[in-house]
Amino acid sequence: MTESHGVVVRVPATSANLGPGFDSLGLALDLYDEVEAEISGSPGVRISVEGQGAGELDGGEGHLVIRTMRATFDRMGFAQPDGIALRCRNRIPHARGLGSSSAAICAGILAARALVRSRGAGDLPDGEVFALATEMEGHPDNVAPCLAGGLTIAWTDQSGAASMVKLTPHEDVRPVVLIPEFRLSTEEARGLLPKDVPHSDAAANAGRAALLVAALTRRPEPDLLLAATEDRLHQRYRAPAMPRTAELVRRLREAGVPAVVSGAGPTVLALTTRETKDSIAPEVGNDWHIQPMNVDPLGAYVRFPETR
């Protein structure tokens, strides 16, 4: 890609729910996909993929970034270009509960907006970017931290309009993700959830989610984080689809580590501190990749490469 009208978008991995914050809490992590896009003079779609998903993802109009770009062009009233060239450098594992689809959606929207802006042909305010990303993803808990970074609380009103608040976790919170080789689709995991839950479980989760926000934004206390990450709404119902994940979460929590299912799974997220980070390894088998991370503070980042 050599034209000056190309754009590069970097988007972070995310972990949603964080235990009790079902469909509302999310955390941005310093693991990134990078998408380089340009409107090309040649008709058709050209896509190259490096890293995660190489050789697996749709190589044409069905690619999620391309579909999202097309939807964004329509939303902005910009004529659909005949040609789009796309280069994806993917580091976020797919179907693991780390927000790979949200990252692709956010990258597609921001790339399309930047390309239209660079031509002086329209704009899409940040609020509408978030709204479109939520619409395409189906819920806002992953797209919010992907766009904004940090710790986010996201919600929708009765009309379906989404909003978010960004918070800054304490610097001593140390996320660690435990990534398995096996995959689980979000649709499969969500399909296991019951239509109704006991009132006592809903009340318990409301209290824990509020406590978790406090526990993450003050100097972390391992016991407080452990109590704050207790969940009764979704993890146990999804356990039959990922028994090894459920077992690892149980072992870690019994060892005092605040561990939860990352998003819909099967990755496990441990919210560690200096005191608890060394408690993880003895409980984890060889089939899990242990990856310490930092919280990404900024979210999605857009830049225009220099003309080459």
C-alpha positions, -999 to 999 in steps of 0.1 A, spaced: 0 0 0 17 31 -12 -9 58 -15 -11 87 10 -48 80 15 -42 48 35 -50 46 72 -37 24 100 -59 15 130 -46 -2 161 -72 -18 184 -68 -35 217 -80 -69 230 -107 -67 256 -120 -88 284 -157 -83 291 -179 -92 321 -150 -94 346 -171 -119 365 -203 -102 379 -205 -73 354 -224 -93 328 -228 -73 295 -217 -41 312 -180 -41 325 -150 -43 302 -113 -39 304 -88 -30 275 -56 -50 274 -23 -43 257 -26 -69 230 -33 -54 196 -46 -60 161 -35 -36 135 -55 -29 103 -41 -9 73 -68 1 48 -70 22 17 -95 29 -10 -78 15 -41 -81 23 -78 -85 -13 -87 -120 -29 -84 -126 -56 -59 -114 -64 -24 -78 -73 -17 -71 -87 18 -39 -100 34 -39 -115 70 -9 -121 92 -10 -139 125 -43 -150 141 -69 -161 115 -44 -163 86 -58 -189 61 -91 -191 80 -109 -158 76 -130 -148 46 -108 -132 19 -135 -111 3 -166 -91 10 -175 -114 39 -145 -103 60 -158 -86 91 -136 -55 87 -148 -51 51 -185 -56 61 -180 -30 88 -163 -5 65 -192 -9 40 -218 -3 68 -198 28 79 -196 42 44 -234 38 42 -240 54 76 -218 84 65 -235 88 32 -203 80 13 -205 63 -20 -193 27 -18 -158 25 -33 -152 -2 -60 -119 -12 -45 -106 -17 -9 -72 -30 1 -68 -43 35 -38 -56 55 -45 -72 89 -18 -80 115 -38 -100 140 -25 -108 175 -58 -112 194 -67 -149 195 -101 -157 178 -130 -173 197 -112 -172 230 -132 -144 248 -107 -116 242 -128 -94 219 -114 -103 185 -147 -95 167 -152 -63 186 -117 -53 176 -124 -60 139 -157 -40 141 -140 -10 158 -111 -11 134 -135 -12 104 -156 18 116 -125 39 125 -107 31 92 -137 39 71 -144 72 90 -107 82 87 -107 75 49 -139 96 44 -126 124 66 -93 125 47 -113 133 16 -134 160 33 -165 140 24 -182 138 58 -178 128 95 -191 104 121 -190 117 157 -175 95 184 -209 89 199 -222 75 166 -190 54 162 -199 38 196 -235 34 186 -227 17 153 -201 -6 169 -227 -17 195 -253 -22 168 -230 -45 148 -216 -64 178 -249 -67 196 -239 -54 230 -215 -27 242 -193 -44 268 -164 -52 245 -166 -23 220 -166 3 248 -131 -6 262 -118 -13 227 -127 23 216 -120 41 249 -94 20 267 -92 15 305 -121 1 325 -155 8 311 -191 6 323 -215 3 293 -253 1 292 -282 5 269 -315 24 276 -350 12 268 -347 24 232 -315 4 228 -292 34 227 -258 27 243 -237 48 266 -205 43 285 -183 57 313 -145 52 313 -126 47 345 -89 42 352 -80 11 371 -53 13 398 -18 9 385 -12 -21 408 -39 -42 391 -21 -68 370 -43 -86 345 -31 -121 335 -49 -141 308 -47 -178 305 -54 -188 270 -63 -224 259 -58 -240 226 -95 -248 223 -121 -223 211 -157 -214 219 -180 -192 199 -198 -164 217 -231 -176 202 -227 -211 216 -218 -197 251 -247 -173 251 -271 -200 240 -266 -218 273 -279 -189 294 -313 -194 310 -342 -170 302 -347 -163 339 -324 -163 370 -333 -162 407 -338 -128 422 -312 -136 449 -286 -142 422 -294 -110 404 -291 -91 437 -258 -107 445 -243 -98 411 -255 -62 414 -236 -59 447 -205 -76 434 -204 -55 402 -205 -23 423 -179 -37 446 -157 -46 417 -156 -11 403 -144 1 437 -119 -27 441 -103 -20 407 -100 17 410 -84 18 445 -52 2 456 -61 -35 451 -67 -58 480 -66 -95 470 -94 -105 494 -116 -77 482 -110 -85 445 -117 -121 452 -151 -113 468 -158 -87 441 -154 -111 412 -179 -137 424 -205 -144 397 -239 -161 398 -255 -150 365 -235 -166 336 -203 -186 344 -219 -217 359 -245 -220 331 -217 -219 305 -195 -244 323 -208 -274 304 -194 -260 272 -160 -253 287 -154 -276 317 -117 -271 317 -121 -234 320 -146 -238 348 -123 -261 366 -93 -238 363 -114 -208 376 -124 -229 406 -88 -240 414 -75 -205 411 -102 -190 433 -96 -216 459 -60 -206 458 -70 -170 465 -67 -157 429 -95 -135 416 -102 -155 385 -131 -152 361 -141 -163 326 -129 -137 301 -160 -126 281 -178 -157 269 -147 -178 273 -128 -201 272 -99 -178 282 -95 -172 320 -88 -137 333 -70 -133 366 -70 -99 382 -38 -102 401 -16 -81 423 20 -83 434 7 -106 462 -13 -130 440 5 -131 407 28 -159 418 -2 -181 429 -12 -187 393 14 -210 378 10 -239 402 -27 -242 393 -23 -240 355 -14 -270 333 7 -271 302 -23 -266 279 -27 -230 289 -7 -201 277 0 -177 306 3 -141 294 7 -112 318 -7 -80 305 -12 -43 313 -44 -23 310 -44 -4 278 -52 32 288 -61 48 254 -81 23 233 -82 24 195 -56 45 178 -57 59 143 -28 72 122 -20 80 86 13 65 74 38 87 56 37 85 19 62 60 6 
